[in-house]
């Protein structure tokens, strides 16, 4: 079955996700694992019920665009003011450490110098999607822990966007420096233009028609997709545009109202993103990358919480808070996956290096999610005692 029908594909994705999520809840497992497992089971490298690679790429692309927009809405850049210096120092110091570990392990397994650098860079970031998803809303918006996590993620995401811009300037394994310069100039212009548009047009429209929730919904989606397309035309990527759209809108007082109304949409695209992640992974590559994947995963799972805990303790944060932040940021990032996809498409890395980054990200997603939901308050905790919305 080729899975070419969008309706049939969505039936398989969401009905299958419902079945596996039910099994996950009965066995006290996180639902994110069910979505990834479903992709691996029915995707082109499993039972091939959905084997349209183009469709999967589109599903994953749309999923990450909307997720990054919705997560940008939750980032609240204004909360960075009180922790800007601390977050910057911790984020940069930890990123350099994770880069060095990732590059050293890749070098030990004989990857090329370009691949070692890109593998190292992919290890630098923590997942905005998982960290925000597993953080209770009250902690995210009203507590110092939330401020720190948002601050650290925001600094990391800005670094990741810069990395993506550099990689997008590559072609045929070489860098086009003219293209890089255009992209570097385009990003601040895009951000400033977006801020002005939000302040003088979007907020005025929202204030005038705020009683019509359907209109606010359409306006938010139109803003997301418009910025995504504009960023792509400017030589950036749709993902960068969508994330910028969310962060810029998050500076307005209405952002949390919009984010609250779009929460069901966030869960919809969360399923699509993690399904596509599992479905697009070529399991036949596992034999070639198994050992470096396990070593990289073990290193990231062990070092990231320790590094964040040590750096936060050095900046005089409480022990309990430092451990909580460390474990919540103890995985790789969805930006790592984007880095792998972009670097592969520009021929800067080979298939083995790309799958090493992807496999490590998936394993750290899974292990980190288990650690957090069994030990810290989250909205999807399996224990009633730890479940917090």
N, C-alpha and C positions, 0 to 999 in steps of 0.2 A: 504494500500500500504506500503510495507516494506522499500522502499527507499534503497534497497540493491545495486542497480546499481549506480556506482560512477558517470557515465555520467548523469543519471536522477537526482541524488542528486545535482550535480553541476548546472544542468539546473534550479532546484527549487531554489537553493540558490541565484544564480546570476540574474536570471530573476526576482525572487521575490524581491531581493534587489534593482534592477533597478526600479521596480514599486513603492515600498515603498519609495525609495529615491526621486523619482519624486514627490510623494505626500508630502514628507517632505520639499522639496524645495519650492513647491507651497504654503505651509502653514508656510514657514519660520522657519522650525525646523532643528536641526542638523542631518546630515545623520547617525551618529553613533547610534542614537536612532532607526532609521529604521532597522539597521542590528540586533540589540538586539530584537526588536519587531518581526521581521521575524522569528528568532529562536524560540521565545516563541509561535508564531502562528502555525508554521508547524512542530515543533519538537515533540518529544515523549510525552510531557506534554500538547501539544496543539492539533492540528488536526491530528497529527501522520503521516503526509505525509513522513516524515523522522523519523523513530523510531529505526533505527539501532544504538544502544548505542555505539557499538564498532567503527562504522564509525565516529560518532560525537566526540568520544574521540580522534581518529586519526586526524580528521580535526582540533580540538582545539589544539592538541599537535603540529602538523606541523605549524599551524598558529603562535603560541607563539614562537616556535623555530626561525622561520624566522624573525618575528617581533623584537625579542630581538637582533638578529644579526644585523638587519638593524638599529635599534635604537642605538646599541653599536657603529656603524659606525658614527652616528651623535653626539656622546658624547664628542669627542675631549678632551681626558684627559689632554693634554698639556695646555688647557685653564684654568685648575684647579689651576695652579701655582699661579696666581695672587689673587685668592680668596680662597686658600686652608684652611687657618686658619679660616677665617670668615665662610666659608661653613661648616667646620667640627663642629665648636661650635654651629651654628644655627641648623644643621641637628641632632646632638646628643641631644641637649637640647629639641628641638621640639619632637623628637622621644620618649624621656622619658615621656614628658607630654602626648602625644597621647596614649602611652602604659598605663599610669596610668588611664586615662579616660576610655579607652576601657575595661581594666581589672576590674575597679570599677563597671561599668555598668553591665558587665557579672556576676560579683559576686552578684550584687543586684537581678539578675534574677535566681539565684540558680544553675549556672553552676559549674562544678567541678573545683578544683584548677588548674589542667592541662589545662582545657578548658579556664579558665579565663586568664591564662598566654598567651596561643596561640591566643585567641581573641584580647588581648591587643597588642601583637606583630604584628598581622595583621593590626592593625590600624595605625602603625607607619609610613607607607610609602605612598608616592604620586605616581601617575601613570606616568611612563616614556612615555608610548605610547600616552596618551592624552596630556600631557604637551608639548611634542615635536611636536605632530600633530597640536596643536593649536598655535604654536609659529611661527611667520613669519621667513623665512630663513635668512633674513638680521639681525634680532634680535638674532637668534640662534647663528650665526657665527661671527657677527661683533659688537655686543653691550654688555655693561656690564650686562644688564638684562639677556641676553643669557648665559653669563659666570656664573652668580650666579645660575641660574636655573639648568644648566648642572652640576655645582659643587655640589649643594644640592642633585640632583637626583643621582649623581655618589656615593656620600657618603651613601645615603639611600640604593642604590642598592647593595653596598658592604656589608652593614649590613644585607640586605635581603638574600644575598647569604650565609653568615655565618649561618643565621637562618635555611635556607633550608638544609645546610650540617648537622646541628644538628638534624633536623627532619628526614632526610634520614637515620640516624643511628638508628632510632627507629624501633622496630618490635614487634608486639603483645602488644603494649602499654608500652613497656620497651625500654630503651636505650642500644645499644650495643657500649660500650666505645671503644673497639678495632676498630670497624668499623668507629667510629667518628674520631679516631686518624689517621687512614689510609686516610680518606677523607680530613682531615685538612692538611696532608702532601702532598696529591695529588694535591690540588688546586694551591699552589705556583709553584710546579714542572710543572704543566700544563701551567701556565701563562708564566713562563720563557722559557719553550720549544717552546711555541707559538711565543713569541717575537723573539727568535733566528731564527725560521723557516721563519717568515715574513721578517726579515731583510736580511737573506742570501739566501733564496730560492724564496719566493713569490714575493718580490719586484723586484728581478732580472728577473723573468719570465715576470712580468707586463711591466718592462722597455723594454724588448726585443720585446714583441709582443703587445705593447699598441695600435697599429693601428687596431687590430682585436677586435672589441667591443664584438663580440660573445664569443671570448676566455676569455676576462676579466669577462664576465657574468658567464661563466661556472666555471672559476677558483674561483670566489667569492662564488658561491653556493657550490662547492666542498669543499672549506675551511670551510664554515659554518657547513655543514653536517659532515665533517670529525672530526672537533672539538667537535661537539655534541656527536658523537659516542664514541670518545676517553674519553670524560668526563664521559659518562655513564659507560664505562668499568672500569674507575678509581674509581667508587663508588660515583660519584657526580650525576648530572642529565644532560640530553641533553640540557635543557634550560640554565643551568650554562655554559656549553661548548659553546653554540652558542653566548651568551652574551659576554663571554671572547673573542671569535673569533672576534666579532665586535669591541670591545674596543681596542684589540691589533692592529688590522688593522687600527683603527682610529688614531693611533700614526704616521702613514705614510703620506707623502704629497699627495699621490694618493687617500686617503680615500674619499674625497668629490667628486672626479670624479666617483668613484665606487658608492657612495651613490646616486648621481644624476641619474646615469644610472639604478639603481635598484628601483627608486621611484615607477614606475608602479607595480612592484612586491610587494612593501610595501603595496600599496593600496589593492592589491589582497588578501594578507594575513590578512590585517586589516578587510576586510569583513568576511573572514572565522573565525577569532578569535572572533569577536563580535557576529556573528551568533551562533557559538558553545556555547558562554557564555549564550545567551538567551535560546538556545535549551536544555542545560543540567541542567537548573535550575528547580527543582521539585516544581511547584507552589502549590501542595497539602500541602507543609510544611509551607506555608505562615501563616496560621491560628495560628500555634504554636509559630512562631517567630516574628509576626507582631509588637508587642509593643517594644521588645528590638531592632528590626531592625530600627524602626522609631526613637527611642531615640538615638541609636548609630549614625544613619545618620545625625540627627539634630545636635548632638554634634560635629561630624567631620566637617560638612559643616560650622558650626558657629565658631568653635575653630581654625581650621587649618589656615584660612586666618588671623585671629587675632594674632595667635601665631607667624606666620612667619613675619607678619607686625611689631609686637612688638620687636621681636629679631633682625630684620634687622634695625629697627629704633635705637635700642640700640647700634648697630654697625655702626651708623652714615650714614646709607643709606637715600636717599631722600624719602619723604612720598609717592609720586606717584609711584616710583619704588617698594617700600616695599609693597604697596597694590597690584600692578600688580603681583609681584612674589607670594604673599600670595594667591590670588585668583586662579592663574594658578596652584598652588600646592594644591588646596583645596579639593582634593578627595583621595580616597584610591587607592591602586595600583594593577596592574596585579600580582605582587608578593604576594599580599594578597590572591589571588585566588590559586596560586601555593601552598602557605602555607596551605590553607584549604584542597586542594586535597592530599598533602603529609601527613599531620597530620591525615586525615581520613584513608588513605591507611595503615598507620602504627598503627592504632587504638589508637592514642593519644587523639583524640576527637571524639565525636559522630556526628550523622547526623544533629541534630539540631544546634550544634555549627558551623559545616561546612556551613550549609545553612544560618546561621546568618551572617557569614563572607562574603559569596557570595552575599547575598541580599543587605548588606550594601555597598559593593563595587559597585554593579550595580547602586544602587540609587545615590551614590555619583558621579559616572561617569556621570549620566544623569544630575543631578542638577548642578554640577560644569561646565559641557560643556555649559549648558544654560547660566550660569552666565558669562562665559568668552566670548562666541560668541556675546552676546548682549552688552558687555561693554568694550572689549579690542580688539585691532587689531589681527586678525587671518586669515589664508588662507581660512577658510570656513565660515567666518562671513556672516550673511544674509543681512547685510547692506553694500552697496558699499563703504560707508565712512570708515568702519572698516576693509574691506577686504584687506589683505596684503599677498603677496606670499613670 
